[in-house]
Amino acid sequence: MTIEAMIDATIGKEGGYSNHPADKGGPTRWGITERVARANGYQGDMRVLPRETAVAIYRQVYAIRPGFAAVAEIDAAVGEELFDTGVNMGPSVPATWFQQALNALNDGGKLYPDIKEDGDIGPATLGAFRAYLRARGSEARAVMLRALNGLQAARYIELSRMRAANEAFTYGWLRTRVAM
């Protein structure tokens, strides 16, 4: 899957303008929060944030910089999952989960060495992912996606437990963000 396809799929889930009172992110358009838009140079009204500006932010901040585009080059489905979760939770969260899962799935270091769980997807993480896919075979992708989605679902439940206002979003998060 290309970066553009990942972005289009996410924009399709995120929709247009939103400013839900329970959403700590505040005004959001195309899934881009006002804070992220401002940090990336957009100074206009969030209700009219151009789609092309959102696409540029998605490409740089949520695909290239965190390494999810590089993961997608190895396995499109896993890269897309990391990207989509990064949009919803911030890129460091799924990047760290990915590293934790790779370490948990390496059979005590027998399949490939443990990697640092720092949320930085670089050569070591990409190498571990390639080794994981080779070692675990045809079911490796599905198992990795289950691990990532399990961590994501647990995080949504925890966010709702920590802040009751998040319950306004929990059902939708689980329905649209956590794959079966």
C-alpha positions in Angstrom: 0.0 0.0 0.0 1.3 3.4 -0.9 1.6 6.3 1.6 -1.2 8.1 -0.4 -3.5 5.1 -0.1 -2.8 4.9 3.7 -3.6 8.6 4.0 -6.8 8.4 1.9 -8.0 5.5 4.1 -7.3 7.4 7.3 -8.9 10.6 6.0 -12.0 8.5 5.1 -12.2 7.4 8.7 -11.5 10.8 10.2 -13.9 12.8 8.0 -14.2 16.6 8.0 -14.3 19.2 10.7 -15.0 18.2 14.3 -14.9 20.0 17.6 -16.5 17.6 20.1 -16.6 19.0 23.6 -15.2 15.7 25.1 -12.3 15.6 22.7 -9.1 17.0 24.3 -7.7 17.4 20.8 -10.0 20.4 20.2 -10.8 21.5 16.7 -9.9 18.9 14.2 -10.2 18.6 10.4 -9.4 15.6 8.3 -8.1 14.0 11.5 -5.5 16.7 12.0 -5.7 18.4 15.4 -5.2 22.2 15.7 -2.1 21.6 17.8 -0.5 19.4 15.0 -1.6 21.8 12.3 -0.1 24.8 14.1 3.1 22.9 14.8 3.4 22.3 11.0 2.9 25.8 10.0 -0.9 26.1 9.4 -2.3 29.3 10.9 -5.8 29.4 9.4 -9.2 28.5 10.7 -9.4 24.7 11.3 -12.8 24.5 9.7 -11.2 25.2 6.4 -7.8 23.4 6.7 -7.1 22.3 3.1 -7.1 18.6 2.4 -3.7 18.9 0.7 -2.3 20.5 3.9 -3.6 17.6 5.9 -2.1 15.1 3.4 1.3 16.8 3.6 1.2 16.6 7.4 0.1 13.0 7.3 2.9 12.1 4.9 5.7 13.7 6.9 4.5 13.5 10.5 2.7 10.2 10.6 4.2 8.1 7.7 7.8 9.1 7.0 9.2 10.5 10.2 8.1 7.7 12.5 9.2 5.0 10.0 5.8 3.6 9.2 6.3 4.1 5.5 9.5 2.0 5.8 7.5 -0.7 7.6 4.9 -0.5 4.8 7.6 -1.2 2.2 8.3 -4.5 4.0 4.6 -5.3 4.8 1.8 -3.0 3.7 -0.8 -4.2 6.2 1.5 -3.8 9.3 2.7 -0.4 8.0 -0.9 0.8 7.5 -1.9 -0.4 11.0 1.0 1.5 12.6 0.2 4.6 10.6 -3.5 4.6 11.4 -2.9 4.0 15.1 -0.2 6.7 15.1 -2.7 9.2 13.7 -5.1 8.3 16.5 -2.7 8.0 19.4 0.5 9.7 18.3 3.3 7.9 16.4 5.5 6.9 19.4 2.7 4.8 20.9 2.3 2.2 18.1 6.1 2.4 17.3 6.9 1.3 20.8 4.2 -1.4 20.7 5.6 -2.7 17.5 9.1 -3.0 19.1 7.6 -4.6 22.2 5.7 -7.2 20.1 8.9 -7.9 18.0 10.8 -8.6 21.3 7.9 -10.7 22.7 7.7 -12.8 19.5 11.4 -13.6 19.1 11.4 -16.7 21.2 13.7 -15.4 23.9 16.2 -14.0 21.3 16.5 -17.3 19.4 15.0 -16.0 16.2 16.6 -12.6 16.3 18.1 -10.3 18.9 16.0 -8.1 21.1 15.8 -4.4 20.0 15.5 -1.2 22.0 11.9 -0.3 22.8 12.3 3.4 22.2 9.6 4.2 19.7 12.3 4.9 17.1 11.8 2.7 14.0 15.2 2.6 12.4 17.5 -0.1 10.9 17.5 -2.4 14.0 13.7 -2.5 14.2 13.3 -2.9 10.4 15.9 -5.7 10.5 14.1 -7.4 13.4 10.8 -7.2 11.5 12.3 -8.8 8.4 13.8 -11.5 10.6 10.4 -12.0 12.3 8.6 -12.4 9.0 11.2 -14.9 7.7 11.3 -16.9 11.0 7.5 -17.0 11.6 6.3 -17.7 8.1 2.9 -17.2 6.5 1.0 -16.4 9.7 3.5 -13.8 10.9 1.6 -10.8 9.5 -1.7 -11.9 11.1 -0.1 -12.5 14.5 1.7 -9.1 14.4 -1.6 -7.4 13.5 -3.4 -9.2 16.4 -0.7 -8.1 18.8 -0.9 -4.5 17.7 -4.7 -4.5 17.7 -4.8 -6.2 21.2 -2.5 -3.5 22.6 -4.6 -0.8 20.9 -7.9 -2.1 22.2 -6.5 -2.4 25.8 -5.3 1.2 25.5 -8.7 2.5 24.5 -10.3 0.8 27.4 -7.6 2.2 29.7 -8.1 5.7 28.3 -11.8 5.5 29.1 -11.1 4.2 32.6 -8.8 7.1 33.3 -11.1 9.8 31.8 -14.8 9.2 31.8 -15.3 11.8 29.0 -13.4 9.4 26.7 -16.3 7.0 26.9 -18.0 9.1 24.2 -15.4 7.7 21.8 -14.6 4.2 23.0 -17.3 2.3 21.0 -16.3 4.2 17.8 -12.6 3.6 18.5 -13.1 -0.1 18.9 -15.5 -0.3 15.9 -13.3 1.6 13.4 -9.7 1.4 14.7 -9.4 -2.2 16.0 -9.5 -4.7 13.2 -11.0 -8.2 13.5 
